């Protein structure tokens, strides 16, 4: 996998990462640096846990920060909904789409970044453990 990333620009590298993090379009664009930092952090955690050891088996995650899960009107039969996050895992292509809610974190005020990280890893670890991968720290 490392051979595949040589010569890529930072933008191309971010687009090719297995774990991406974005935000609902209604959020300020000033969140972009935080989103990139979180994205690099979680991909590095996955690299350390050897999630990318087999090029034929790489889980991908598409995380989106949203204000609340209620606004997404998720159908319970295809989504797993927990406090603060919801996700849908598609086993046929090893892809997970997830929403991370932040309204409650903003209200509480402290440790927002750590709580977002906890929600990201909770989703990622739930899927990874199903496949015998090490949990992220």
N, CA and C of each residue as an Amber inpcrd file, in Angstrom:
protein
   411
   0.8200000  -1.1890000   0.0000000   0.0000000   0.0000000   0.0000000
   0.8690000   1.2610000   0.0000000   1.9990000   1.2450000   0.6850000
   2.8520000   2.4240000   0.7240000   3.3730000   2.7800000  -0.6540000
   3.6400000   1.7700000  -1.4780000   4.1060000   2.0570000  -2.8310000
   3.0460000   2.8190000  -3.6180000   1.7790000   2.5550000  -3.3060000
   0.6750000   3.1840000  -4.0230000   0.5380000   4.6660000  -3.7130000
   1.0560000   5.1300000  -2.5800000   0.8410000   6.5230000  -2.2050000
   2.0100000   7.4400000  -2.5540000   3.1350000   6.8820000  -2.9670000
   4.2610000   7.7190000  -3.3430000   3.8930000   8.5830000  -4.5420000
   4.2470000   9.8390000  -4.4870000   4.0160000  10.7370000  -5.6080000
   2.6310000  11.3710000  -5.6310000   1.7810000  11.0390000  -4.6860000
   0.4520000  11.6470000  -4.6510000   0.5070000  12.9920000  -3.9310000
  -0.3470000  13.9180000  -4.3610000  -0.4670000  15.1760000  -3.6350000
  -1.2410000  14.9120000  -2.3470000  -1.2030000  15.8590000  -1.4280000
  -1.9420000  15.7090000  -0.1710000  -3.4300000  15.5220000  -0.4680000
  -3.9550000  16.2910000  -1.4060000  -5.3760000  16.1870000  -1.7610000
  -5.7020000  14.8020000  -2.3280000  -4.8680000  14.2860000  -3.2130000
  -5.0870000  12.9500000  -3.7690000  -4.9860000  11.8870000  -2.6850000
  -4.0450000  12.0710000  -1.7740000  -3.8790000  11.1240000  -0.6770000
  -5.1250000  11.0990000   0.1960000  -5.6480000  12.2750000   0.5360000
  -6.8440000  12.3330000   1.3670000  -8.0320000  11.6810000   0.6590000
  -8.1320000  11.8410000  -0.6430000  -9.2290000  11.2370000  -1.3840000
  -9.1000000   9.7210000  -1.4420000  -7.8910000   9.1960000  -1.3120000
  -7.6960000   7.7560000  -1.4320000  -7.6640000   7.0430000  -0.0830000
  -7.8160000   7.7840000   1.0160000  -7.8070000   7.1650000   2.3280000
  -9.0540000   6.3030000   2.5210000  -8.9080000   5.1690000   3.1890000
 -10.0580000   4.2940000   3.4150000 -11.0750000   4.8740000   4.3990000
 -10.6460000   5.7910000   5.2530000 -11.5530000   6.3940000   6.2200000
 -11.6030000   7.8950000   5.9420000 -12.7800000   8.3750000   5.5850000
 -12.9460000   9.7920000   5.2960000 -13.9130000  10.4110000   6.3010000
 -13.7220000  11.6890000   6.5650000 -14.5810000  12.4140000   7.4940000
 -14.9580000  13.7450000   6.8620000 -16.2430000  13.9760000   6.7750000
 -16.7560000  15.2310000   6.2500000 -17.7500000  15.8070000   7.2340000
 -18.3800000  16.8920000   6.8210000 -19.3860000  17.5310000   7.6690000
 -20.5810000  17.9070000   6.8160000 -21.7260000  17.9400000   7.4550000
 -22.9420000  18.4020000   6.8110000 -22.6510000  19.7680000   6.1870000
 -23.1470000  20.0260000   4.9790000 -22.8470000  21.2860000   4.2910000
 -23.2580000  22.5370000   5.0700000 -24.1730000  22.3910000   6.0200000
 -24.6170000  23.5540000   6.8010000 -23.5880000  24.0110000   7.8330000
 -22.5660000  23.1820000   8.0940000 -21.5120000  23.5700000   9.0200000
 -20.5690000  24.5600000   8.3520000 -19.8840000  25.3260000   9.1710000
 -18.9140000  26.2890000   8.6870000 -17.7350000  25.5830000   8.0170000
 -17.2140000  26.1890000   6.9810000 -16.0350000  25.6490000   6.3050000
 -14.7940000  25.7280000   7.1970000 -14.8750000  26.4890000   8.2700000
 -13.7450000  26.5970000   9.1870000 -13.4910000  25.2830000   9.9280000
 -14.4180000  24.3340000   9.8370000 -14.2190000  23.0070000  10.4320000
 -13.2550000  22.1470000   9.6340000 -12.9890000  22.5340000   8.4050000
 -12.1750000  21.7020000   7.5130000 -10.8320000  21.2680000   8.1200000
 -10.0620000  22.1560000   8.7620000  -8.8000000  21.6950000   9.3620000
  -9.0080000  20.6230000  10.4390000 -10.0450000  20.7710000  11.2570000
 -10.3330000  19.7670000  12.2740000 -10.7190000  18.4430000  11.6240000
 -11.5160000  18.4970000  10.5860000 -11.9290000  17.2710000   9.8940000
 -10.7210000  16.5510000   9.3030000  -9.7980000  17.2850000   8.6910000
  -8.5890000  16.6850000   8.1230000  -7.7340000  16.0680000   9.2240000
  -7.6220000  16.7770000  10.3500000  -6.8370000  16.2630000  11.4710000
  -7.4480000  14.9540000  11.9980000  -8.7620000  14.9310000  12.1690000
  -9.4390000  13.7170000  12.6310000  -9.2800000  12.5800000  11.6260000
  -9.3770000  12.9170000  10.3590000  -9.2470000  11.9190000   9.2990000
  -7.8440000  11.2990000   9.2970000  -6.8310000  12.1300000   9.4100000
  -5.4600000  11.6110000   9.4520000  -5.2330000  10.7850000  10.7200000
  -5.7790000  11.2540000  11.8250000  -5.6250000  10.5460000  13.0940000
  -6.2300000   9.1400000  13.0190000  -7.4660000   9.0160000  12.5510000
  -8.1110000   7.7060000  12.5570000  -7.4910000   6.7730000  11.5240000
  -7.0660000   7.3060000  10.3820000  -6.3790000   6.4590000   9.4060000
  -5.0400000   5.9680000   9.9500000  -4.3500000   6.8170000  10.7050000
  -3.0940000   6.4000000  11.3170000  -3.3460000   5.3220000  12.3760000
  -4.4110000   5.4680000  13.1540000  -4.7540000   4.4440000  14.1410000
  -5.0200000   3.1040000  13.4490000  -5.7330000   3.1520000  12.3250000
  -6.0310000   1.9260000  11.5710000  -4.7510000   1.3230000  10.9910000
  -3.8410000   2.1690000  10.5370000  -2.5540000   1.6950000  10.0210000
  -1.7650000   1.0070000  11.1250000  -1.7170000   1.6160000  12.3190000
  -1.0170000   1.0210000  13.4610000  -1.6270000  -0.3230000  13.8600000
  -2.9350000  -0.4560000  13.7010000  -3.6220000  -1.7030000  14.0710000
  -3.5620000  -2.7350000  12.9430000  -2.8300000  -2.4220000  11.8720000
  -2.6230000  -3.3080000  10.7300000  -3.9090000  -3.6470000   9.9830000
  -4.8040000  -2.6730000   9.8890000  -6.0350000  -2.8750000   9.1340000
  -5.7820000  -2.9120000   7.6300000  -4.6500000  -2.3690000   7.1880000
  -4.3810000  -2.2580000   5.7560000  -3.3680000  -3.2920000   5.2750000
  -3.1950000  -4.3520000   6.0380000  -2.2060000  -5.3720000   5.6980000
  -2.5530000  -6.1970000   4.4720000  -3.8280000  -6.3300000   4.1520000
  -4.2750000  -7.1280000   3.0150000  -4.9850000  -6.2140000   2.0270000
  -4.3490000  -5.9360000   0.8890000  -4.9330000  -5.0310000  -0.1070000
  -6.2780000  -5.5150000  -0.6480000  -6.5600000  -6.7890000  -0.5080000
  -7.8300000  -7.3410000  -0.9930000  -8.9410000  -7.2530000   0.0480000
  -8.5960000  -6.7990000   1.2480000  -9.5790000  -6.7020000   2.3230000
  -9.3310000  -5.4270000   3.1200000  -9.9020000  -4.3330000   2.6560000
  -9.7410000  -3.0590000   3.3500000 -11.1250000  -2.4820000   3.6170000
 -11.4070000  -2.2990000   4.8970000 -12.6610000  -1.6690000   5.2850000
 -12.5980000  -0.1860000   4.9490000 -13.7030000   0.3480000   4.4730000
 -13.7480000   1.7870000   4.2370000 -14.9100000   2.3770000   5.0370000
 -14.6920000   3.5910000   5.4900000 -15.6790000   4.2980000   6.2990000
 -15.8520000   5.6950000   5.7380000 -17.0880000   6.1240000   5.6480000
 -17.4180000   7.4760000   5.2160000 -18.2120000   8.1170000   6.3530000
 -17.5090000   8.8950000   7.1860000 -18.1280000   9.5490000   8.3310000
 -18.5740000  10.9580000   7.9480000 -19.7280000  11.3650000   8.4690000
 -20.2070000  12.7290000   8.2840000 -20.6640000  13.2640000   9.6320000
 -20.1170000  14.4220000  10.0260000 -20.5840000  15.0840000  11.2340000
 -21.8990000  15.7880000  10.9250000 -22.8790000  15.5840000  11.7990000
 -24.1900000  16.2140000  11.6560000 -24.5760000  16.8310000  12.9900000
 -25.5170000  17.7400000  12.9460000 -25.9780000  18.3480000  14.1990000
 -26.6860000  17.3110000  15.0680000 -27.6490000  16.6070000  14.4900000
 -28.3730000  15.5880000  15.2490000 -28.7540000  14.4400000  14.3140000
 -28.9660000  13.2800000  14.8930000 -29.3750000  12.1230000  14.0940000
 -30.8240000  12.2400000  13.6450000 -31.6370000  12.9240000  14.4310000
 -33.0590000  13.0580000  14.1060000 -33.2670000  13.7120000  12.7410000
 -32.4190000  14.6520000  12.3930000 -32.5690000  15.3490000  11.1170000
 -32.3280000  14.4310000   9.9170000 -31.6820000  13.3010000  10.1350000
 -31.3860000  12.3750000   9.0470000 -32.5320000  11.4130000   8.7680000
 -33.4670000  11.2710000   9.6840000 -34.6240000  10.3880000   9.5150000
 -34.2050000   9.0090000   9.0050000 -33.3530000   8.3600000   9.7680000
 -32.8100000   7.0640000   9.3810000 -33.8370000   5.9610000   9.6140000
 -33.9010000   5.0410000   8.6790000 -34.8090000   3.9140000   8.8500000
 -34.1250000   2.8600000   9.7100000 -34.8140000   2.4310000  10.7320000
 -34.2240000   1.5360000  11.7270000 -33.8020000   0.1880000  11.1510000
 -34.4310000  -0.2690000  10.0920000 -34.1120000  -1.6020000   9.5750000
 -32.7610000  -1.6780000   8.8760000 -32.2530000  -0.5760000   8.3520000
 -30.9570000  -0.6560000   7.6670000 -29.8430000   0.1020000   8.4050000
 -30.1790000   0.7930000   9.4660000 -29.2010000   1.5840000  10.2080000
 -29.1240000   1.1140000  11.6510000 -27.9190000   1.0900000  12.1740000
 -27.7200000   0.8710000  13.6040000 -27.6320000   2.2600000  14.2190000
 -28.5320000   2.5480000  15.1490000 -28.5820000   3.8690000  15.7580000
 -28.2480000   3.7400000  17.2440000 -27.2080000   4.4420000  17.6480000
 -26.7680000   4.4800000  19.0450000 -26.7850000   5.9340000  19.5090000
 -26.5360000   6.1550000  20.7720000 -26.4680000   7.5200000  21.2760000
 -25.2680000   8.2310000  20.6530000 -25.5440000   9.2520000  19.8600000
 -24.4800000  10.0620000  19.2820000 -23.9810000   9.6360000  17.9150000
 -24.3890000   8.4780000  17.4420000 -23.9540000   8.0650000  16.1060000
 -24.9000000   7.0190000  15.5210000 -24.8350000   6.9070000  14.2140000
 -25.6010000   5.8960000  13.4920000 -24.7640000   5.4450000  12.3120000
 -24.9060000   4.1620000  11.9420000 -24.1280000   3.6790000  10.8040000
 -24.8690000   2.5820000  10.0580000 -24.4590000   2.4340000   8.8160000
 -24.9600000   1.3660000   7.9490000 -23.7400000   0.6910000   7.3290000
 -23.6150000  -0.6200000   7.5510000 -22.4800000  -1.3730000   7.0170000
 -22.9450000  -2.2190000   5.8460000 -22.2460000  -2.0930000   4.7430000
 -22.5320000  -2.8730000   3.5380000 -21.4350000  -3.9200000   3.3880000
 -21.7340000  -5.1520000   3.8010000 -20.7160000  -6.2000000   3.8180000
 -20.2380000  -6.5830000   2.4160000 -21.0780000  -6.4070000   1.4040000
 -20.6830000  -6.8150000   0.0530000 -19.4940000  -6.0190000  -0.4770000
 -19.3380000  -4.7710000  -0.0110000 -18.1910000  -3.9770000  -0.4680000
 -17.3660000  -3.4150000   0.6960000 -17.5840000  -3.9440000   1.9080000
 -16.8010000  -3.5830000   3.1040000 -16.8500000  -2.0870000   3.4060000
 -17.9900000  -1.4490000   3.1200000 -18.1350000  -0.0120000   3.2780000
 -19.1350000   0.3220000   4.3760000 -18.7800000   1.2880000   5.2000000
 -19.6610000   1.7750000   6.2460000 -19.9060000   3.2630000   6.0350000
 -21.1700000   3.6440000   6.0900000 -21.5590000   5.0510000   6.0670000
 -22.0210000   5.3680000   7.4800000 -21.5180000   6.4490000   8.0600000
 -21.8650000   6.7640000   9.4430000 -22.0830000   8.2580000   9.6350000
 -23.0070000   8.5660000  10.5310000 -23.2640000   9.9420000  10.9390000
 -22.8670000  10.0820000  12.4020000 -22.1060000  11.1270000  12.6940000
 -21.6790000  11.4290000  14.0520000 -22.3700000  12.7240000  14.4670000
 -23.2460000  12.6320000  15.4580000 -23.9880000  13.8070000  15.9380000
 -23.1240000  14.6020000  16.9160000 -23.2390000  15.9320000  16.8400000
 -22.4090000  16.7390000  17.7350000 -23.1930000  17.7440000  18.5700000
 -24.4940000  17.8890000  18.3700000 -25.2640000  18.8590000  19.1500000
 -25.0970000  18.6620000  20.6480000 -25.1860000  17.4200000  21.1090000
 -25.0500000  17.1700000  22.5490000 -23.6420000  17.5060000  23.0350000
 -22.6400000  17.2990000  22.1960000 -21.2590000  17.6130000  22.5790000
 -21.0510000  19.1180000  22.6940000 -21.6330000  19.8530000  21.7650000
 -21.5110000  21.3110000  21.7790000 -22.2100000  21.8760000  23.0210000
 -23.3780000  21.3160000  23.3590000 -24.0980000  21.7630000  24.5600000
 -23.2680000  21.5350000  25.8230000 -22.6230000  20.3610000  25.8950000
 -21.8220000  20.0370000  27.0760000 -20.5360000  20.8520000  27.1210000
 -20.0110000  21.2160000  25.9420000 -18.9210000  22.1760000  25.8530000
 -17.4920000  21.6950000  25.9840000 -17.1990000  20.7210000  26.8010000
 -15.8000000  20.3450000  27.0370000 -15.4670000  19.0210000  26.3610000
 -14.2430000  18.9250000  25.8660000 -13.7660000  17.6670000  25.3140000
 -14.4480000  17.2290000  24.0350000 -14.8710000  18.1700000  23.2250000
 -15.6190000  17.8430000  22.0140000 -14.8000000  16.9570000  21.0770000
 -13.5460000  17.3300000  20.8330000 -12.7120000  16.5530000  19.9100000
 -12.5380000  15.1160000  20.4100000 -12.2930000  14.9380000  21.6990000
 -12.1230000  13.5830000  22.2570000 -13.4020000  12.7690000  22.1240000
 -14.5360000  13.4130000  22.3190000 -15.8120000  12.7050000  22.2010000
 -16.1040000  12.3260000  20.7510000 -15.7430000  13.1850000  19.8220000
 -15.8990000  12.8370000  18.3990000 -15.0120000  11.6330000  18.0820000
 -13.7740000  11.6560000  18.5590000 -12.8700000  10.5240000  18.3490000
 -13.4620000   9.2370000  18.9340000 -14.0520000   9.3360000  20.1060000
 -14.6550000   8.1560000  20.7430000 -15.7850000   7.5970000  19.8950000
 -16.5760000   8.4700000  19.3000000 -17.6850000   8.0130000  18.4470000
 -17.1580000   7.4110000  17.1440000 -16.1430000   8.0280000  16.5780000
 -15.5420000   7.4820000  15.3560000 -15.0010000   6.0730000  15.6080000
 -14.2540000   5.9210000  16.6890000 -13.6590000   4.6100000  16.9680000
 -14.7110000   3.5870000  17.3790000 -15.7780000   4.0270000  18.0230000
 -16.8460000   3.0840000  18.3930000 -17.4370000   2.4360000  17.1480000
 -17.7140000   3.2370000  16.1410000 -18.2570000   2.6980000  14.8870000
 -17.2200000   1.8040000  14.2090000 -16.0220000   2.3300000  14.0340000
 -14.9760000   1.5870000  13.3280000 -14.6800000   0.2540000  14.0220000
 -14.5760000   0.2750000  15.3400000 -14.2550000  -0.9500000  16.0720000
 -15.3730000  -1.9800000  15.9910000 -16.6200000  -1.5410000  15.9920000
 -17.7390000  -2.4780000  15.8750000 -17.6240000  -3.2900000  14.5920000
 -17.2990000  -2.6370000  13.4960000 -17.1750000  -3.3270000  12.2020000
 -15.8880000  -4.1440000  12.1660000 -14.7870000  -3.5720000  12.6220000
 -13.4860000  -4.2520000  12.5580000 -13.4810000  -5.5530000  13.3500000
 -14.0650000  -5.5280000  14.5360000 -14.0800000  -6.7210000  15.3920000
 -14.8350000  -7.8680000  14.7110000 -15.8620000  -7.5380000  13.9380000
 -16.6010000  -8.5650000  13.1950000 -15.6910000  -9.3130000  12.2150000
 -14.6100000  -8.6670000  11.8070000 -13.7000000  -9.2430000  10.8350000
 -12.3770000  -9.6950000  11.4640000 -12.3290000  -9.7290000  12.7790000
 -11.1350000 -10.2160000  13.4700000  -9.9820000  -9.2400000  13.4840000
 -10.2460000  -7.9670000  13.2230000  -9.1800000  -6.9620000  13.2620000
  -9.0210000  -6.4080000  14.6680000  -7.8510000  -5.8800000  14.9610000
  -7.6010000  -5.2610000  16.2620000  -8.4330000  -3.9870000  16.3970000
  -8.8950000  -3.7300000  17.5980000  -9.6500000  -2.5100000  17.8660000
  -8.7040000  -1.3100000  17.8810000  -9.2180000  -0.1780000  17.4460000
  -8.4520000   1.0700000  17.4920000  -8.4380000   1.5940000  18.9200000
  -7.3670000   2.2840000  19.2540000  -7.2390000   2.8490000  20.6080000
  -7.8190000   4.2280000  20.6690000
